[in-house]
Amino acid sequence: MKRKQIVKGKRRSHQAKQLSILAAGMFAFGALVGLTASDSASEVSQGSNNTHLEPVVRGARLPQPLALNGRPQLNPIPATVDVWDCQVVVVGGSLGGIAAAAHAMAGGAQTCLIEVAPWLGGQISAQGVSALDESLRMRLSNSFSPSWLRFRQLIKQQPVPLPAWSPGGSSRTVADLNSCWVGGLCFSPIAGAAASEQLLQSAHQASPDSRWATMTAFKGAEFDVTGRHITAVYGVQRTPRDPNYYPKGRLSAELADWYSWSPTDNFDKSPVKLQPPPGQSMVVIDATDTGELVAWAQVPYRLGSESRETTGEPNAAAFDNPDCTQAFTYTFGLAIHDDGGDSLAALSRLRTTYGLHEHQSVFDLEGFPFFSGKSVFHYRRIVSQTRNNPYTGAPARGDISMINWTRGNDWNWMDPPLVLKHHELAASGQYQNWMGGLSQSALKFAEEHALMFARWLLETQSSADYPLTYLYGSDSPMGTLSGLSMVPYFREGRRILGRTAYGQDAFMLRENDLRYDFPEQRNFAPTSVGTTHYAIDIHGCRYRNWGPSGDAVSAPAQEPRVRPIQIPLESLIPQGVDNLLIGGKAMAATHIANASTRIHYGEWQAGAAAGVTASWLMATDAPVSDPPSIVPAGTMGQLQQTMVQQGLRLSF
């Protein structure tokens, strides 16, 4: 099989320029590079029932130094090359992160954003979940915030580069290609990345000294002497040495390269320091999908599933299990196109850690047809050449589907768990030198699982009428060599414990707050900063030997049983740090509640609310100086008025 060539272009640091290069030649050629077994090493130790692979990233197993304020201490701190002045710092360019940064800039705050992946937008771009999950009730009642509707329209306007073999031409807009049945808008991930960049560019007009950067990893922070105020955030920006750089789409092999301070064979590195302008203060927003800053700073949080004894929720798990975060997923694209067997041959050559039979044993289309009518292919079809009815029609040559299927590319094993716990972070030295806080072994297994699902689909579903091609290299809508999303879709990470509010010593949204038929429902209208609505959609967890998992198996609920959810300000304010807000999935919600708030619109609402709040606090006439003071000072009404003026919706 011949090695395919990758599109060439000049090295450019700005994401918009990177996107223009990729869009110009994304589908010109394919590439085998990256569609091979991961080279990342692992240590294997035999347990009584399972094989456990430890994370690759390691450090000295010594007690980590703490500053006198009780916070972790970066050691060493490199001489900074670039210092950014910021009133608002957004750590993470996720969907919530871009909402936070855009609204903070719109409010006039000098805003800085860093994102580790090459694309902005999180779920809708680098994670490949470019099909908006919006509840039917919200769509029928049009209960979305004006700022979300404007962003959706921006996505629709984006051009989509199409393969040279596409029968509909080389470039059309999202609006011309949109036809799926998961929701009202499905699109190529590159369109999500481009729309995210344009959103920030537009908001930048109100705050011209603001700045943002992709390919920039969070590394740690500094605090004042009390340990209650962040005074600086550190990151490391990487610049590809190869002007034709393409992400591998194998994060397990790239994680250490992305986060290390030191230059590598693949990247030059430039440390950055984000700090307040002289004589001013700043607000920091953790908008990472796994709560990276929260973890590093040892802000109180929960991880995994909770028991009924812990939360009082009727359908909570039998026991607490911090390993049991929701399944994560590497997405990929399949096209109706005859590639002469090239992609199937490439997939068939891959070696996996676990046997092919073990992967294939869980693959199941769950009774859905694959092609015609209300099918798997139409579920998240991101390119429709004919824009026919996705519930009744048949796909056409050149159609492309993004695959995100529960009994397919979901990875729910906890051998090992994806998100590292406190003792694992300490043992690997990450409180001194943050390296992402994830298990490379878990990432590697999930990558292999997704690739084997793609192989299984090609082997079992492709036909003469509907030939299937796995899209990788420059053909991939994910923009990676392997064809997998740049980073996985993180459904759940660390979730903060809020402060005392609404009858809880440590506030969290709970299952009872979501369900019509449950007692102890609370009214969050007095401090609402947004609304959302979705089914309680838990993607579960398991051990390889199917031992007790601590999964909340009874909690899932369909949309009609779920109330519209008001997001209170208290869910965005962590304990112990007074100038920190949460702008996404790390908000104060239980494992069960997270299953309803984690989707696109819920994350957007949390991020937008954090951005408005941060810029409001930075205004010269702000009545209070930090988030925890807002409600006690009686100024919530003023903040809510500002939110409505910036296009947020606080009630149904």
Secondary structure, 3 states (H helix, E strand, C coil): CCCCCCCCCCCCCCHHHHHHHHHHHCCCCCCCCCCCCCCCCCEEEECCCCEEEECCCCCCCCCCCECCCCCECCCCCCCCCEEEECCEEEECCCHHHHHHHHHHHHCCCCEEEECCCCCCCHHHCCCCCCECCCCHHHHHHCCCCHHHHHHHHHHHCCEEECCCCCCCCCEEEHHHHCCCCCCCCECCHHHHHHHHHHHHHHHHHHCCCCEEECCEEEEEEEECCCCCCEEEEEEEEEEECCCCCCCCCCHHHHHHHHHCCCCCCCEEEEEEEEECCCCCCCEEEECCCCCHHHHHCCCCEECCECEHHHHCCCCCECCCECCCCCCEECCEEEEECCCCCHHHHHHHCCCCCCCHHHHHCCCCCCCCCCCCCCCHHHHCEEECCCCCCCCCCCCCCCCEEEECCCCCCEECECCCCCECCHHHHHHCCCCCCCCCCECHHHHHHHHHHHHHHHHHHHHHHCCCCCCEEECCHHHCCCCCCCCCCCCCECCCCCEECECCECCECCCCECHHHHECCCCCCCCCHHHEEEEECCCECCCCCECCCCCCCCCCCCCCECHHHECCEEEEHHHHCECCCCCEEECCCCCCECHHHHHHHCCHHHHHHHHHHHHHHHHHHHCCCCCCCCHHHCCCCCCHHHHHHHHHHCCCCCCC
